[in-house]
Amino acid sequence: MRESSINLIERKDEQGPCFIINFYTLPGEDKKAVCAEVDRMVQAALGEELRDYELAYKKIWFEPALISPDLPHVQCLAAAAQESLKTRPVITTISKQDAFVLTNHA
């Protein structure tokens, strides 16, 4: 699609169906331009049905967060990986934003 990840979730509540589109901008990108591009994609997908929906933007839902490789549960997982793989794992940290990208591309 582009050099970004977009995650589409369909939900329904007492007001009817809704779609949550999670996305983020890359460093240096114009956020307004990216939002306009997403708006065009939504309009193309919904066509005349767009009139039945309200479009709104909310604040980013994933803030970068790091976990220490020294925490006990991380060490427990590392020990299990070492026993299973017969090699010592290399432990690094990753932000939730990067995990979002990797999960979607995987």
N, C-alpha and C positions, 0 to 999 in steps of 0.2 A: 504494500500500500504506500507507505512512506517510510522514512527512517525513524519510526516511532511505533509505540504499541498502543492499540486501542482495544479496550475490553468492553464488550456489550453484554449487559445483563437485562433480561426481560422479567418484569415483576407485575403483579396485579394486586390491587387493594380495593377498598370500598369505593374509591373514585374511578376505578377502572384500570386498564393496563397502563404501564409506564415502562420506559426503557432508561436504564442508567448506562451512560457511556463514560467510562473512566479513561482518561488519557492524560498525558503530560507533554510539556514542550521541552525540547532539547535546549541546552545552553546556547544563547545567542538568537534563538528563534523569536519572532514577533508573536506574542500570545494572541493578540487580536486577529492576526492573519490565520493562525492555526484554528482558532474558534470559528472563524468565518468558513474555513474549509470543512470543518466538522458540520457546521450548519448546512452547507451545500450538500454534503453527503446524506444528512438526515432528510433534507427536503427532497432529494432525488429518490430516496428509498420510500418515503411516505407519500409523496405526490399530493393528491387532493386530501388525503387523510391527515395531513399536517395540521389542518384547521381544528382537528379534535384534540390537539396536544398543546401544552404550554411548554416553551423552551426556557430553561433556567440554568445558570451556571452556579456551582457552589465552589467553595474553597477546596483546594487540593485535599484529598482524603488520605494520602499517604505521605507522611513526613519521614525523611530519612532517619533511620534508627540503627544503631550498631549494638552488637552484643559482644561482650568480652570472651575471648577463647579460654580464659582462666576460670570461668564459671563451672560449677560442678556438673551441671547437666551437659555442657559442651564437652567436658573431659570424659564423662561417661560414654557419650556418643563416639568420641574419638577412640576410646579403649575398645568399644565394640567393633568399630570399623577396622582397627588394627588386628583384632583377633580374627575377624572374618576375611580380611583381605591379605593378611600375612605381611603387611607392610605398614610403616608408620605414616598416618595421614598428615598432610600439611593443613594446618588450621588457619583460616583467614576469616575476616569479617566482611559482611556484605550489607548494604543498605536495603531497606524494604523496596525502595524504588527499583533498584537493580534486580531484585528477586522477582518483582512484578514483570519486568521485561523478559528475564530468562524463562520464567514460567510460561508466559504467552508464546514465546518463540519456540519453546520445547514442545 
